[in-house]
Amino acid sequence: MTMQLAVLASGIGTNLAAILKAIASGRLEARVKLVLSNKIDAPVQNVARQNGIPVWVRDHRAYESREAFDAAMLEAIRAAGVDAIALAGYMRMLSPMFVKAYEGRILNIHPAILPSFPGVNGYANAVDYGVRITGCTVHFVDEQVDHGPVIIQAAVPIGPNDTAESVMARIHALEHRIYPQALQWLARKRLSVEGRRVRLSAAKFPVTGVASAQTGPLGPWIVCPPLEEGF
Ligand code: GRF
């Protein structure tokens, strides 16, 4: 069955574009019903509109509290008949009330290997810290920032000449592959959570190995669990 998705985003929208591409190609069995943003001028809205997706944009500062803003989002999300929510560069904390309403059905993408470098500047913080490997994480959302159970992570090396921008470009390219994959696992109800560990039930096509390592135009990377065909 097609998963009815809402995407919360406040940025450029490259992850939304990647999700829509995966849907269009039939790899991701979902439909984006609504894109929501708290940033009036966020470019992600254009990506949504160009694809005929309704957009809900409100300035959160016009609401008296985080809960009031989240309640308004929730009302729009419910009215759109949404089953699951993807955060794709949504830069605000969600209230516990919102998380509870869609518990186990909200995913986030973060540009670092959690639990390292949570927060708004994942890429830059990893480069400034001097780590040799960084990457991106898709995880379930809980009430703490960048904290819920981890679904999939991809890693890239940081070389001596790398800058925050060059690392960001590589991570972004991987985000666009692991996020649609994680959402497809959610759509297929293949994810279950035991404590902090996420189990992925058997694939239609057997998954070989625990991780896959590859090298491409952007250099070497590793992803775990491995991406399935098409992602
Ligand atoms: C991504 O890097 C994501 O990891 C972070 O916000 C960024 C959103 O980028 N949470 P985009 O707007 O999807 O291009």
Residues whose N, C-alpha, C, O or C-beta is under 5 A from the ligand:
A	BS01	GRF	G11 I12 G13 T14 N15 L16 A88 G89 I109 H110 P111
